[in-house]
Amino acid sequence: MSHADAAWFDPQAEPPEDPWDEPPDDPYEDAAPVSPQPIRAGGCARAARAPQFRTALDALRSVYGFDAFRGDQAAVVDQVIAGGDAIVLMPTGGGKSVCYQIPALVREGTGLVVSPLIALMHDQVDALRANGVQAAYLNSTQDASERAAVERAYLGGELDLLYVAPERLSGQGTRSLLARGTLSVIAIDEAHCVSHWGHDFRPDYLALGDLAEAFTGVPRVALTATATEETHREITQRLHLSDARHFVASFDRPNITYRIVVKADPRRQLVDFITAQPEGVAGIVYALSRKQVEQTATFLRSKGIDALPYHAGLPASMRAEHQARFLREDGVVMVATIAFGMGIDKPDVRFVAHIDLPKSVEGYYQETGRAGRDGEPAVAWMTYGLSDVVQQRRLIDAGEGDRAHKQRQQQHLDAMLALCETVTCRRQNLLAYFGQASEPCGNCDTCLEPPPTWDGLIPAQKLLSTIVRLQRERNQAFGAGHLIDILRGAGTERIRSQRHDQLSTYGIGADLSDQEWRSVVRQLLARDLLQAVGEYGTLAVTEASAGVLRGETPVPLRRDVATGTGARTRKASAPVDLPEGDAALFEALRAWRTRVAREQGVPAYVVFADATLRALAAARPASLADLDAISGIGAKKKESYGRAVLEVIAQG
């Protein structure tokens, strides 16, 4: 067997770096140190937090400024307020946090929220306090005195909500503290982390099932935006929620346009895609390794794009600075590993791009779901090629775990490849993975520009025959590059020295270009009609290959179109559906919001969401009473910002 053939990557693209030259990033590592806000400390005597509101709708209107719940929110809230358990599967941006925050404000006691990331706790606590809710967290960023102040506030009945990480709940001290106070509800966020087969398994989540016995009578709600039917079952079993009521919303994110383009020159393609987006928008670019992250960020900056790197190997101070800029400035693009994103509540991310193939559909769905949380149009873009397929299979073969674990990883990869290679609606494919049926969306690349298909049976037979002959006649195996050279009749030194020009299949594939052959290889790999094996990614036949060689298995292939960004977006930065006069007022309100956010040291969306600014620009309220009709302005924000907003509108 030849070990010299390393030409398995696209020739125009940079070879992917060795995946073993660095440790993987931990997506749950604390993103960055954060400065806790002071909490009013009460006495040490146990006291239960009195209900802040009489009804759920009172809380929704007063705190959030909304007149009605969305989707299943009302049913979930009623279930939890009545003391029942719930499992909530709801897409990112669907309003999961309302499902436990409202019950915590209506029930007696303090709501406990188990959250996997310090950054996520920090953002949510900031947003809650801006709405007048007494919220706090306990985590490793606090010193002893700060933690003591939070503990006194909890025991004194002064907190509506308390956020902790699952690791902290593993300690007896934290459980003892919670038992000395009164809990109104227990919310387990990102509950898919309890699943061994999920993309974000976190061992400390397994211990959370004990909360049912430790705090009897306290309703529990498990929430996630990412769960297959199997993961859903695991959440139910491992968290001891057999009596819970299940709420499964559609995972569809109709505001996201899914686009996957053939990889040729990924960095150039990425630049073309980003520069096609509206000016001043924020986005996230995901890469597989730290080295790729830093190289890509440097390249984007050289092209005039305000790009920042983020991965777990950077100093904590740099991660904190980059995260703060991304949250608080316009037009920043974060280039990151999966260590970034799960704890980010930024609602106005307009695009998420992948320059490496995600390991699973769950991971892809969660990462792309960070775009367009505000419901406005967003794009999920990915460039994908043969190198991605072979690299991911190498990672699985060389990784840890038993045969069953690797088989499951392979199934995850196969599903991801099926999404990439589909000739039908991508959204249909994506939702089907989560067990949900849908009609063609009309808003993905395969719907907007249906890919042409062609009969690939004969080319597949030629390729598979070459592999079989090399194996049987010479006990040799090679990667895609050399096999394509044989089929195309190339006169390379390697072919001559190996006497491969004497094979019966030599030159029988000259009718296809090198890139067309690479497309054939990529699609056969995706359909398990071909497999990449060993350290060097040599190609071998599979059991399913026999049907192709006999001519019994049809091989329809998608024809790769000319490589481009696949992006068709407007270049203007004006808000959607606003006339010119209102758009000018919207920009004035946004400038005011930016100033206020900088003064307070919080992200702009903590002050007001874009949707609220658009409503203000369209309605032009003239009095404080008029603000009550604007969605997103609760009592606290009306008190804090009402007069300033009215002044901006009057000037406009």
N, C-alpha and C positions, 0 to 999 in steps of 0.2 A: 504493500500500500504506500502510495506517495504521501509524504507529509509536507511537500513543498508548495502545494497549491493553497495559497491564502487569498486568491482572487475571488472571494465570495461576495465582496461588496460592490456597489455601483461604481464604475470607474471614474465618473465625474464627481462623485461625492468623496468627502474625507472619510477614511476608514474609521469606524467607531473605535473609541479607546478600549483597551482591555478592561472588561468589567471587574476584574479582580485586583486592579491596582489601587483600590481605595475601599474603605469600609462603606457600606450602604448608609444613606441618610436615614435617620429615624424621624418619621413624619410626626411623631408625638413629642419630640424633644422640645423643651421650652423654647419658644421662638426668640425671646429676648427678655432681659429684665425689664420690669415695668414698675412704675412708681405708684404704690397704692394711695388712694385718696383717704383722708382721715374719716374715721367712723366715730360717731358720738358714743361714748362709753357710758353704759348704765351701771347699776350696781350688780353685785354677784348673785343676788337672790334670783331664783328661778321665776320667770314671768312669761306668759304666753303673749305673743303679738296679737292684739285684737284685730278682727277683720277690718280692713280699710274701706270696703265697699259692701253695700247690701246685696247687689246683684252683679252678675258677670258683665251685663251690658253697661251698668254704671261705671265699672272699672275700665271697660274698653273705651268709652267716650271720654272719661276724665283723664286717663293716663295716656292713651294713644291718639285720641282725637278721631276715632273711627265710629261710624254710626251702626255698622253691622259687621258680623263675622263673615269670614270667607270659607266656602267649601265645608269641610267637616269640622272646622274649628269649634263651632257652637256645640255640636254633639260631643266632642271630646271634652270640652270644658264642663259641660253638664255632667258627664260621666264621672269626672275627677272630683268636682265639687260635691257630688253626692256620695263620695267615698269609694268609688269603684276604680279598679285598675284599668289601664289602657295601653295598647301598643299602637303607635302612630307611625305609619309609613307615608311620608309626605315629601314632595320634591323640594330641593333647595329653593328658597324664596317663597315657599308656600305658607309660611307663618307658623312654624312648629313651636317657636318660643312662646307665642301667645297661649298655647295649649296648656302650659304649666304655670306661666307667670300670672295669668288671670285667676286661676284657682288659688294660688298662693296669696293673692290680695283679698279674696273673698272668704277663704277659710281661716279659722283661728290658728295662729302659730306662724312659723317661719318655713318657707319653701326651701328644700335642699335640692341643689342642682349639681349632678355629677357631670363634669365637663372635662374633656381629655386634654385641653391645652390652656396654658396660662394666658396666651394671647387672646383666646376666645373669651375666657372669663373677664379679662380686662376690658375688652370692647363691650361686652354685654352689660357689665356693671356700669361703665361710663354712660351707655345709652339709657339704662334704667334710671340712674340718678338724674340725668337730664330731663326725664319725664316725672321726676318727683317721687320715685320709688326708693325706699331705703334698702340698698343692696350692698353686699360686701363679698369678699372671697378670703379663703385661707390657702396660701400657697408658699412656695419656697422663696419668693421674692421679698417676703416680709421679714423684718427682724422680730425678736421676741416681744418687744413692747407693742408693735403693730398687731401681731397676732393676738396678744392678750386683750387689746382694745376691741378687736372683732369678737373675741370670745365673750367678753363682758356685755357687748351690745346684744349678742344672741341670747345669752342667759337673761338679760334684762328685758327681753321681749321688744327690742327696738328694730329688729331687722325683718323686712318682708321676704327677702331672698338671700341665701347664702350659697356661694359656689365653692366646690372643692373638686380636686382631682381624684380619680379612682384609687391611686396609690395612697393618698392620704387617708382614705376610708379603710385601708387595710390595717392601719394602726389602731390599737385598742384605745389610745388616748383620744383620738377624734371621735370614735364611737361613744366613748364615755361622756365626752362633752355634749354630743348631740342628745344623748339619753337624758341629760340633766335639763334640757330645754324642751320645747314643744315644736314638733314638726307638723306642718300643714299638708305637705305633699312631698314626695320624692320623685324627682325627674332624672332619668338616665338618658343623657344626650349622646348622640352618635352610638346608638346601641348596637349597631352592626359590628362594633369592635369586640363583641363577645364571641363572635363566630370564628372557629378554627379555620374555616375555609374562606372566610371573607378576606378582602384585600388589606384590611387594617387591623388584624387580630391584635388584641392587647390583653395579656394574661390577667392583669388586675381586674378586668371587667368580670372575670369568672366568679370572683368573690362577692359580687354585688347581689347575687341571688339570695344571700343570707340576710339582706336587708328586710325581707318579708317577715322573718322571725324576730329580728332585732327590734323592729318598729311595727308591731302589729297594730292594725287599725289605721295606719297611714297609707293613703292611696299612692300607688306607684304608677308612673307613666314612662314607658320606654319609647324613644323617638329616634328615627333615622331617615335619611333621604336615599339610602342605598341598601337595598336588600333584595336578593333573589328569594324565591319561594323557600329554598333550603335554609338560607340565612334567617328568614322570617321564623321558621320552625325552631332554629337554634336559639334565637332571642327568647321565644316563648318558653322553651325548656330550661335554658341555663339561668334565666332571671326569675324562674318560678312564677310565671305569669299565666298559669293554665286557666285561671278564672277571668282573665282580662278580656275586655271588649276590644276587638280589632278594628282599626280604621285604616284602610288602604286607599289612598288617593291615587290618581293617575300620576305616573312618573313623567308624563310629557311636559316638556318645556317649550311650548310653541314659539316663544320669542327668540329661541336660539336657532341659528342656521348652521347645520352641520356640513362641513366641507372637508374632504380628504383628497389630496392631490399626490400624484406620483413624484417620488423623490428623484431629483436630478442634481441640483446645486442647492441644498437646503438653506444655507444662509442667505443666498441671493433671493430665493423664493420667500423666505421669511421677511426680508426687508421689503420686498415688493408688496407682500400682504399687509404689513404694518402701515406702510406709507399710503395704502389705499383706504385706511380707516379714517373716520372723521377726525379732524384736528383736535388735539388736546384730550383725547380719551385715554383711559388707563387700560392696561392689559397685562396678562401673565403668559410667559413662555416657559413651557416645561421641557427639561432635558433630563437624560437618564443619569448623568454623572456630574460630579462637581467640576471636573476639568472642562467638560462641555459647556457647563453653565458659565464659567468665567470667560472662556473663549468667545462664546456667543454674545455675552454682554459687551465685551470689548469691541467686537465686530460691529454690533448695532450702534454703539457710541461713535465709532468711526464714520458711520453713515448719518450722523446727526440725530439719532434717536436717543432720548433720555432713558437709558437702560441701566438697571442695577442688578448685580448678582446676589443670590441668596441660597445658601446651603449650610448644613450643620457644621462644616469645617471652618467657617468664617468666625472671627472673634464676635463674642456676644454684643459688644458695643456697636460693631459694624452692622450686624443683623438688625439691632434695634433702630439704628439710624436709617437704614434702607427701608425697613418696614414702616417707620414713621413717615418718611417721604412718600412712599406709595399710598399710604392712607390719606395724607393731608394735602398732597399737591396734585395738580392736574397734569395729565400727559406722561406720567411715569410708567415705564414698562418694567416689570419684575421678571428676571430670568432666573428660574429656580428649579431645584429638585422637588420631590414631593414633600420635603420638609416644610414647604411653604404652602399656605392656602387654607388648610382645614380650620384654622383659628381666625380667619379673616372674614369679617362681616361686611366688608365694603360692598355696597349694593350696585355701584355704577361701573363695575368692570365690564368693558364693552367687548373684549375678546379674550379667548384663551387659545393659545397655540401649542401644539406638540411637535417637536422636531425629532422625537424618538417615539417608538411605538409603546403605548402603555401595556402593562402586563396583564390587564384584565378589563373586561367591560365595566365592572363595578368601579375600578379605579378611574377609567376614562369618564364615566358618567359623573362621578363625584368631582373630578377636576374640571371638566367642562361646565359643570353646574355652578362654578364660581363666577361665571359670566352672567350678566343680566339678571341679578337677583332682584332688581327693582321692576322687572317685567318689561323693560324697554328692549328693543332689538339688540341682539348680540350675536357674535360669530364664534363657533368652535371650529378651529382650523387645524389640520394635521398634514404633514408631509410624510410619506411612508414608502419604503422600498424593500427590495430583496434583502439588503443588509440587515434590516430590522428583524425579519423573520429568522434568519440564521443566528443572529446574535441572541435573540430571546430563547431560541431552542438550546443554544450553548449554555446559557445561564441556568436553564432548567436541568440539563444533564449534569452540569458541574456543581449544582447547588446541594444544600443539605436536605435531609429528609428521606423517608423511606419511599418505596415504589408507589404506594398509594398517594402520598403527598405530591410526588412529581407528576403522577398521572392527573391529579386534580389541577395542578399548575398548567399542564398541557391542555386540559379542557378549557381553562380560562383563556389561554393563548389562542386556541382554535376559534373560540367565540369572537375574540377580538379581530382575528384575521378575517372571519366571515363578515364582520361589519365593514372592514376595509374593502373587501373584494365584491360586495354585493352589487348587483345591477338593479336592484329594486330600491325602494325608499329606505334611506338609512334610519329614519326615525322609527319606521315599522320594525326594522331589525333590532334596533336598540330596545324598544319597548317589549318586543317579543322575548328578549332575553330575561326580562323581569316578569314574564308571564302575563303581559297585557297586550291585547289586540288593538289595532288602530288602522285607520285608513291612510293611504299615501298623504304625506303632509303638504306637499307642494312648496316646501321651504327648505329643502336640502339640495345638495348638488345633483344627486341622481334624479330628483324630481324636476328640478329646474333645467337640467341639461342631461337627459337620459343617455347613458353611455352606450355606444354601439357594441354589439357582441359579434363573435365569429366562432366558427367550428374549429376547435383546437385539437380534435382527435388525432389527426395525422402528425402534427408537430409533437404532441405528447408521446405518441408511439415512437417517433424518431429519437427523442431524448431518452425515454425509458429503455429502448433497445440498446442505445449506446452504453448506458450504465450497466445493463445486464451483461453485455458482451465483455466489457472491461473486467467485471467481477468474475465471470465464469471462465473466460479464456486466459486472463492474465492476473487474476486476484488483485486487481487495482481498484482504487476509488479516488475520485477527484471532486473538486468544487465546481461551482457553476461556470467560472471563467474558462477553465480548460475544456470542459464539456462543450461549451458553446463554440470555442475555437475549433474543435473537432468537427462539429456539425456544420460550421460555416466554411470548412476547408482552409483554415488558416495555415500558413507555412512557417510557424514559429519553430525556434530551435528545440523547444521542449517536445513538440509534436514529432519532429524528425528524430530526436534522440530516443524517444519512446516507441518509435515506429507506429504511431497512431494514425499515420496517413495510409496505413494498410488495412485499417478497419473497414468493414463493409458500409458503415454509416458515415465514413469520412466525406464531408462535403455535401451531404444530402439535405442540409438545412440552409443552404446559401440563399434561399428565397426570403428569409427573414433577417432583419437587422439584428445587431447585438442587443439593442434595447428591447426589441420585440421578443427575442429569446429570453431575456431576463424577466420580462412580463410573464411569459409562459411558465418559467421556473417558479416565480413568486406565487402565481395562482395555483399551480400544482401543489406547492408546499402548503398553501392555505387550505386546500381541499383534502389533504392527507393522501394524495396520490403520489407523493414524493416526500422524503424525509432527509433532514440534515443531521448527520451523526458525527460523533467524535469531536476532538478539540479543534480540528481545522474546518469543520462544517462541510465535510464531503457529503455528496448526495447519494442516496440509496433508494431502492424501490420499497414499496409497502405492500401489504396484503391486497389492498384495493387496486394496486397497479395492474394486477393480472387481468382484470376486466377491461382495462384500457388497451393492454397489449393484444387481447383477443378481439377488440373492436366492439365489445358488448356494452361498455360504459361510455355514454356520451360525455364530451368535454367542451361545453360552451364556455368561452372565455370573454371577458370584457376587453375591449380594445382601448388601450391607453391613448387618451387624447394628448394634444400638445401640452407640455407642462407649463403651468402658470400658477398664479396665486389662487385661482378659484374664488376670488373675492369680488363681489359687486356691491359696493357700499357707497353711500353718498359722502362727499368730501366736506361738505359744510358742517359746521359744529352747532347749528341752530337746533333747538329742541324740537321733538316730533309734534306735529299737529298744532302748532301755534302760528298765528298770523304774524306778520313782520312787526307790528307795534307791540304785541304781547311778548314776542321773542326778545325785543330790546329790554323790556322790563324784567323778563326772566334773567337776562344776563346781569342786570343791575342787582337783582336779588341774590344771584349767585356770587357776585363780587362782595356784597355785604356779608353773606354767609361765610365766605373764605376768611374775611377779616376777623369775624367773631370766633371762628374755629381756631384760628392761629392765636388769638388772645387767650382763649381758654385752654389751648393745648390739646384739642380733641379733633378727630376727623370731622370733615364738613357734614357728613350725613348724620352725625349725632345731633347737630343743630336742627337741620331740616333735610328731608329727602328731596330729590329732584322733583318727584311727583307733587309734593306740597308746594314747591316754588312755582311749578307750572300752574297749579290751581290758583295760587295767589295772583300770578300774572294775568290769568284769564278772568278771574272774578273781580279783581281790584277792590277789595274791601276798604271801606272808609272809616270804620269804627272798630273798637275792640269787640263789640257784640257781633259784628259781621264776621269776625274770625272764627266764631263757633261753627260756621257753615263750611269751613275749610278742612278737608280730610287731612289728618296728620298733626293737627294742632290741639294738644290736650291742655288741661288747666295750667300745668306747670310751665309749658312752653309759651302759652299765651301770656302768663305773668312775666316771664323772663324776656321774651323777644317781641311781644305784641306791638308796643309803641314804636320800637325801632323799625319793624317791618312796615307799619303804616306810614312812617316818615319816608321810607324808600319808595313806597308806592305813590305817595303824594308828589314827591319830586319827579318820579317817572311820568 
